[in-house]
C-alpha cells in the first residue's frame, strides 16, 4: 500500500502492453493454419483443453523452481540440470494426458455421446500428440523462465506466469494446427486411395 498510484501504473503498464503484443502471436498462429483448421473443424473443440494443459504444466514447474531459487536449493548455474530433468518429465506427463484425451474421444465416440467423424481415430491421435508437445514445452519453458528473468534482473514471481502463458498459448495453437495439417494430408491420401481402388471404380461403373 506504500507504492504510489503512478508508480504502480508504470510498473504494470509496460508488462501488460508487452503481453498484449505477445497475445497477437496466438492469433497469428491460428491465421497461418486457417486452411488446415477448416478441413478438421472438430479439432477446435480441443484448443482450450490443450492450451490449459500446457499452462498447468508450466505453472507447476514455475512454482517449484521459484521456491527452490528462493530457498537457495537451486542456483542460476544449475539451469541445465533442471532442463535435463524437466524434458523427460514433460514428455511423460504429456503422454499421460495424451492417453487420457484419446481414451475420452474413443469413449465418447463409441457411446454415441458425440460424433467426431469417420476418422475419429486420427482426431484422437492428433489431440494426443499435441498434448505431448504442449505439456513438454510448458514444463520446459516454465522451468527455464525464472532463470532467464532472474539473470536479466527481473523478479520471476512478478512476470513469469504471464510470459509463460503467452508462450504456451502460441506454441499450443501452432502445435495443434501442425498436427491438424498432418491429419488433413492423411485424410486426403486415404480418400484418394479409396477413389482409385478397383472396388470403388466398379461401383462407379
Secondary structure as GFF3:
##gff-version 3
##sequence-region A 1 205
A	DSSP	alpha_helix	5	32	.	.	.	ID=ss1
A	DSSP	alpha_helix	34	39	.	.	.	ID=ss2
A	DSSP	three_ten_helix	41	46	.	.	.	ID=ss3
A	DSSP	alpha_helix	47	70	.	.	.	ID=ss4
A	DSSP	three_ten_helix	76	78	.	.	.	ID=ss5
A	DSSP	alpha_helix	79	111	.	.	.	ID=ss6
A	DSSP	alpha_helix	120	151	.	.	.	ID=ss7
A	DSSP	alpha_helix	156	196	.	.	.	ID=ss8
A	DSSP	alpha_helix	198	204	.	.	.	ID=ss9
###
